[in-house]
Amino acid sequence: MRCFYSPGYFHPLPAGHPFPMEKFPQAHALLLAGGVVKAEDIEEVEACPREMLERVHTPEYLDRIAAGALSPKETSILGLPPSAALLERCARETEGTRRAAWAALADGAAANLAGGTHHAFADRGEGFCVLNDVAVTVHDLRRTHPRLRVMVIDTDAHQGNGTHALLADDPHSFTYSIHVAANYPSRKVPGSLDVGLERYVRGDPYLAALRETLPPALERFEPDLAFWLSGADPHQNDRFGQMLLSLRDMRERDRFVVDLCHGRARPVPLAVLYGGGYNREPGHTPRLHRNSVEAAAGWNPTRNEPEATAWTR
């Protein structure tokens, strides 16, 4: 399975910053060390061109990020210190999602070893999300595939408010999000299907809700391509997710989503994205991201439950 990555996904942040920027090189190393993907399967990306970003984001917003010209309030809402280097980093991440989508259409599955920045709007960023990689990618796909049916499967613990807003008027897109109803963002933007769960939901009711709601949505919409924002933050030890899924629950979630898309008479090409993850245990967030990529890379309809390892127990 082709994966897309850049060392530039890492961007230094102030000491003690809550966003775990180190998860990108760490997950990359885990994927290679465990043989989930081979070095030759990983393609390095450059920054997404400015003209593509401007199909979604206003020039004024992009200029203000590059100039570090956000107000203190705007910077607090974004959660990251704006700069030209940050914009360059996020443009690379967006390009990774764009390339992964095209690769998924060609190959059946692909992954951006980052991405899923679903809180970014056209004229502002929120919740550590500067650019909306999925919306930029959908606009790029629309140039040559105007009627391509695109589904966003968002299993991050937080609702994808920015993606919902940016794709709301696109009749050929469907946005699905399963998240904690009372968690961030405080102001939700309605998607095609929102599955709001109670705080501190455990694995069994979470998986039951996923199994009850996602298959009929996929059957009704019949997508030509799905973006899966996997999310590591439903894990029980996450700082911000407010869910209580165990590692086994997370593994089952991953397997269910991949099986649902690939195990059909008409398989759905799947672009895997990371989404959020803020585990209290150092190094655990990249292991969870690694597991989600593994689920897509190693899909097999007859596979048995994998033997537990240090990062699957």
Backbone torsions as a table, in degrees:
resi	resn	phi	psi	omega
1	MET	NA	129.7	179.0
2	ARG	-73.3	136.5	177.2
3	CYS	-126.3	153.8	-175.4
4	PHE	-124.9	135.2	-169.4
5	TYR	-159.3	159.7	170.0
6	SER	-148.9	140.0	170.8
7	PRO	-56.5	-22.9	177.5
8	GLY	-71.6	-3.7	172.6
9	TYR	-65.0	-24.9	175.5
10	PHE	-83.7	129.0	178.0
11	HIS	-132.8	121.3	-176.2
12	PRO	-62.1	138.4	179.3
13	LEU	-123.3	162.4	178.5
14	PRO	-58.8	149.3	179.7
15	ALA	-55.5	135.6	178.8
16	GLY	82.7	3.4	179.4
17	HIS	-64.3	139.5	-175.2
18	PRO	-73.6	-16.5	-179.6
19	PHE	-82.4	124.5	-174.8
20	PRO	-85.5	74.7	-177.4
21	MET	-58.6	-25.3	-179.1
22	GLU	-68.5	-12.9	-177.7
23	LYS	-63.3	-26.7	-176.6
24	PHE	-69.9	-54.2	175.6
25	PRO	-65.8	-31.3	-179.6
26	GLN	-67.8	-44.9	178.4
27	ALA	-65.3	-39.2	176.6
28	HIS	-57.0	-45.7	179.9
29	ALA	-65.2	-40.2	179.3
30	LEU	-64.0	-40.7	-179.7
31	LEU	-62.9	-41.0	178.7
32	LEU	-72.7	-44.2	-177.0
33	ALA	-64.1	-35.7	-179.3
34	GLY	-86.0	-1.5	179.9
35	GLY	72.5	16.0	177.9
36	VAL	-63.8	-43.1	173.0
37	VAL	-131.7	156.5	177.0
38	LYS	-95.9	156.3	-178.6
39	ALA	-56.4	-37.1	-178.3
40	GLU	-72.2	-13.1	177.2
41	ASP	-85.2	-10.0	-176.9
42	ILE	-100.2	119.3	-178.7
43	GLU	-105.5	129.0	-179.0
44	GLU	-80.0	141.2	-176.8
45	VAL	-114.0	152.4	170.8
46	GLU	-100.2	-174.2	-178.7
47	ALA	-75.1	142.3	174.0
48	CYS	-62.8	134.7	-178.1
49	PRO	-60.0	146.4	-178.3
50	ARG	-56.0	-40.4	-177.4
51	GLU	-62.6	-31.3	176.0
52	MET	-70.7	-41.0	178.2
53	LEU	-61.0	-36.8	-177.0
54	GLU	-73.6	-8.6	172.4
55	ARG	-71.5	-17.6	179.7
56	VAL	-118.4	-45.6	-172.4
57	HIS	-102.3	144.3	-178.9
58	THR	-70.6	144.3	177.2
59	PRO	-58.1	-35.7	-179.0
60	GLU	-62.8	-42.6	178.8
61	TYR	-63.7	-45.8	179.9
62	LEU	-61.9	-41.6	179.1
63	ASP	-63.3	-39.7	-178.1
64	ARG	-70.0	-36.0	174.4
65	ILE	-62.6	-48.6	-176.6
66	ALA	-63.0	-33.8	-178.7
67	ALA	-86.4	-2.9	-175.8
68	GLY	63.9	34.6	-169.7
69	ALA	-104.4	21.9	174.6
70	LEU	-75.0	150.7	175.4
71	SER	-71.4	163.2	176.1
72	PRO	-55.5	-38.4	179.0
73	LYS	-66.4	-44.4	179.7
74	GLU	-63.9	-39.1	178.2
75	THR	-65.0	-39.6	177.9
76	SER	-64.0	-41.0	179.4
77	ILE	-66.3	-40.7	177.4
78	LEU	-67.5	-41.4	179.1
79	GLY	87.6	3.1	-179.8
80	LEU	-136.1	143.8	177.9
81	PRO	-74.2	118.5	-174.6
82	PRO	-71.0	146.2	178.2
83	SER	-170.1	166.3	175.4
84	ALA	-61.9	-37.3	179.8
85	ALA	-66.4	-37.9	177.8
86	LEU	-65.5	-42.9	178.8
87	LEU	-61.8	-41.6	177.6
88	GLU	-60.6	-44.2	179.5
89	ARG	-60.5	-44.4	-177.4
90	CYS	-73.5	-28.8	174.2
91	ALA	-68.1	-34.3	173.4
92	ARG	-64.7	-44.9	178.7
93	GLU	-59.4	-42.3	178.3
94	THR	-63.6	-40.5	177.1
95	GLU	-63.7	-35.5	176.2
96	GLY	-60.6	-40.7	177.7
97	THR	-68.3	-40.5	178.9
98	ARG	-61.4	-45.8	-179.5
99	ARG	-68.1	-36.3	178.3
100	ALA	-64.6	-37.8	179.1
101	ALA	-63.6	-46.0	178.2
102	TRP	-64.9	-37.3	177.7
103	ALA	-66.9	-38.4	178.1
104	ALA	-63.4	-40.3	177.4
105	LEU	-62.3	-35.8	-178.6
106	ALA	-80.2	-37.7	-169.0
107	ASP	-111.5	-16.7	-177.0
108	GLY	104.6	-30.2	178.0
109	ALA	-159.3	147.7	176.0
110	ALA	-160.4	167.2	-178.6
111	ALA	-141.1	141.4	163.7
112	ASN	-96.4	126.9	-178.1
113	LEU	-83.1	52.7	-178.5
114	ALA	173.9	-157.0	171.0
115	GLY	84.9	-179.3	-176.2
116	GLY	85.2	36.4	-175.9
117	THR	-86.9	75.7	-165.1
118	HIS	-88.9	2.5	177.9
119	HIS	-100.0	2.5	-179.0
120	ALA	-85.4	134.7	177.2
121	PHE	-106.1	178.7	-177.6
122	ALA	-61.9	-38.5	-171.7
123	ASP	-119.8	13.5	180.0
124	ARG	-164.6	159.2	174.1
125	GLY	-114.8	151.1	178.5
126	GLU	-142.6	155.9	169.1
127	GLY	50.8	48.2	178.3
128	PHE	70.4	13.8	-178.3
129	CYS	-114.5	113.7	-178.0
130	VAL	-90.4	-48.4	-179.1
131	LEU	-120.9	147.3	178.1
132	ASN	-94.0	97.0	-172.9
133	ASP	-64.2	-37.0	-179.3
134	VAL	-69.0	-44.7	-179.7
135	ALA	-63.4	-42.3	177.0
136	VAL	-60.4	-41.7	-179.2
137	THR	-67.0	-42.6	178.6
138	VAL	-61.0	-41.3	177.7
139	HIS	-63.3	-36.5	176.9
140	ASP	-67.1	-42.7	178.3
141	LEU	-61.7	-35.4	-176.3
142	ARG	-65.3	-21.3	-179.0
143	ARG	-62.4	-37.2	-178.3
144	THR	-114.7	-15.4	179.6
145	HIS	-129.1	69.7	-172.6
146	PRO	-62.7	-22.8	-178.5
147	ARG	-111.6	13.5	178.0
148	LEU	-60.3	128.7	-177.6
149	ARG	-89.2	112.7	-172.3
150	VAL	-112.6	129.3	177.1
151	MET	-116.4	133.8	173.4
152	VAL	-102.4	117.1	176.9
153	ILE	-105.5	104.6	-172.0
154	ASP	-109.5	104.0	178.1
155	THR	-106.9	14.7	167.3
156	ASP	-60.6	152.2	-176.7
157	ALA	-69.2	-12.7	-176.7
158	HIS	-114.3	144.9	179.8
159	GLN	-65.4	140.3	179.9
160	GLY	-84.6	70.4	-173.1
161	ASN	-61.1	-41.3	-179.2
162	GLY	-66.3	-44.3	178.2
163	THR	-63.3	-41.3	177.5
164	HIS	-58.5	-45.4	-178.2
165	ALA	-65.3	-42.7	-173.7
166	LEU	-75.4	-23.1	179.5
167	LEU	-106.2	5.7	-173.6
168	ALA	-60.4	-34.0	-176.2
169	ASP	-97.3	10.0	179.5
170	ASP	-95.4	108.1	-175.9
171	PRO	-68.3	-12.8	-177.8
172	HIS	-105.9	18.9	175.3
173	SER	-123.0	148.4	178.1
174	PHE	-133.7	125.6	-178.7
175	THR	-111.9	118.0	178.2
176	TYR	-112.9	132.0	178.7
177	SER	-141.0	127.4	173.8
178	ILE	-114.5	121.1	-167.3
179	HIS	-157.7	172.0	173.8
180	VAL	-77.6	122.5	-173.5
181	ALA	-63.8	-37.0	-174.7
182	ALA	-96.0	10.0	-179.0
183	ASN	-95.7	179.9	175.4
184	TYR	-57.3	142.5	-4.2
185	PRO	-78.5	148.9	-177.5
186	SER	-66.8	-32.8	177.9
187	ARG	-106.6	107.4	-178.8
188	LYS	-81.7	150.7	171.7
189	VAL	-110.4	121.2	-176.2
190	PRO	-57.7	134.8	172.7
191	GLY	-105.0	-171.0	177.5
192	SER	-65.3	-38.7	175.6
193	LEU	-149.9	114.9	176.1
194	ASP	-107.5	127.4	176.8
195	VAL	-112.5	96.0	-177.7
196	GLY	-90.3	126.3	-176.8
197	LEU	-111.6	163.6	179.2
198	GLU	-73.9	158.2	176.0
199	ARG	-61.9	143.7	176.4
200	TYR	61.7	35.6	175.9
201	VAL	-63.8	139.4	178.6
202	ARG	-92.7	175.5	-171.1
203	GLY	-61.8	-45.8	-175.0
204	ASP	-62.1	-51.5	178.1
205	PRO	-66.1	-32.6	176.5
206	TYR	-62.0	-51.2	-178.0
207	LEU	-64.5	-35.6	176.9
208	ALA	-62.4	-43.3	179.2
209	ALA	-65.7	-39.7	178.1
210	LEU	-63.3	-45.3	-178.8
211	ARG	-67.4	-30.2	-178.6
212	GLU	-77.3	-32.7	-169.8
213	THR	-105.6	-35.7	-174.7
214	LEU	-73.1	-45.1	-178.6
215	PRO	-58.0	-47.0	178.8
216	PRO	-64.7	-33.1	177.3
217	ALA	-64.0	-43.7	179.3
218	LEU	-66.7	-39.6	179.7
219	GLU	-65.4	-39.4	-179.3
220	ARG	-70.2	-41.9	-173.5
221	PHE	-82.4	-32.2	-179.9
222	GLU	52.9	67.1	-176.8
223	PRO	-71.7	154.8	172.4
224	ASP	-92.3	-16.0	-178.9
225	LEU	-157.9	140.0	175.2
226	ALA	-123.8	135.3	166.9
227	PHE	-96.5	124.5	176.8
228	TRP	-108.6	106.6	172.9
229	LEU	-86.2	94.3	-167.5
230	SER	-67.8	-51.8	-179.9
231	GLY	77.6	124.8	173.0
232	ALA	-95.4	-5.2	-172.8
233	ASP	-81.1	-8.2	169.9
234	PRO	-69.2	-8.6	-178.1
235	HIS	-62.7	147.6	-173.7
236	GLN	-64.4	-17.5	-178.2
237	ASN	-105.7	14.9	-179.4
238	ASP	-78.4	145.1	-177.0
239	ARG	-71.7	-32.0	-169.9
240	PHE	-122.0	-8.9	-171.3
241	GLY	-72.9	-32.3	-178.0
242	GLN	57.8	34.7	170.3
243	MET	-125.6	164.1	-175.0
244	LEU	-128.7	45.8	178.2
245	LEU	-80.3	136.3	174.6
246	SER	-79.2	172.9	175.6
247	LEU	-61.4	-38.0	177.5
248	ARG	-66.0	-39.4	175.8
249	ASP	-61.4	-42.9	179.7
250	MET	-63.4	-40.4	178.6
251	ARG	-63.5	-40.2	178.8
252	GLU	-67.0	-39.9	175.6
253	ARG	-57.1	-48.4	-178.6
254	ASP	-60.3	-47.4	-178.9
255	ARG	-62.1	-40.3	-178.5
256	PHE	-63.1	-47.4	-177.8
257	VAL	-62.9	-45.4	-178.6
258	VAL	-66.4	-44.2	178.7
259	ASP	-61.2	-39.3	-178.3
260	LEU	-63.1	-41.0	-178.2
261	CYS	-78.6	-38.9	-173.9
262	HIS	-94.7	-21.2	-174.9
263	GLY	-92.5	31.5	-178.7
264	ARG	-107.3	162.8	175.0
265	ALA	-60.4	-33.9	174.3
266	ARG	-118.4	88.7	-176.6
267	PRO	-58.8	148.3	179.2
268	VAL	-100.0	119.9	174.0
269	PRO	-56.6	138.8	-170.0
270	LEU	-126.8	123.2	173.2
271	ALA	-103.8	114.8	-175.4
272	VAL	-91.9	130.5	178.6
273	LEU	-127.1	156.7	-173.5
274	TYR	-75.9	-48.9	-168.3
275	GLY	69.7	-161.0	-173.1
276	GLY	-87.9	168.8	177.2
277	GLY	177.2	125.8	-172.2
278	TYR	-142.4	51.6	-173.5
279	ASN	-64.8	142.2	179.3
280	ARG	-68.2	-27.2	-179.6
281	GLU	-87.1	119.1	-179.6
282	PRO	-55.7	134.7	177.5
283	GLY	87.3	-8.0	-175.0
284	HIS	-81.4	-35.1	177.9
285	THR	-58.5	-47.7	178.5
286	PRO	-63.1	-29.7	176.6
287	ARG	-65.6	-39.5	179.1
288	LEU	-67.1	-40.8	175.4
289	HIS	-62.8	-41.2	178.2
290	ARG	-58.6	-41.5	-179.6
291	ASN	-63.0	-39.2	-179.9
292	SER	-65.8	-42.1	176.9
293	VAL	-63.9	-40.5	178.6
294	GLU	-60.1	-39.2	-179.5
295	ALA	-59.3	-39.6	179.6
296	ALA	-78.5	-39.7	-176.8
297	ALA	-69.7	-31.5	-175.1
298	GLY	-107.6	24.0	-175.2
299	TRP	-60.4	133.4	179.0
300	ASN	-151.0	120.8	-175.5
301	PRO	-63.8	-17.6	-178.4
302	THR	-108.9	9.4	-175.2
303	ARG	-67.4	151.9	173.2
304	ASN	-94.4	167.9	175.6
305	GLU	-58.7	126.1	-177.6
306	PRO	-65.1	150.5	176.0
307	GLU	-62.7	138.2	-178.0
308	ALA	-64.0	139.9	177.0
309	THR	-126.6	-176.0	-178.7
310	ALA	-58.9	-27.3	-177.5
311	TRP	-111.1	7.9	175.9
312	THR	-115.7	-9.6	-178.7
313	ARG	-72.9	NA	NA
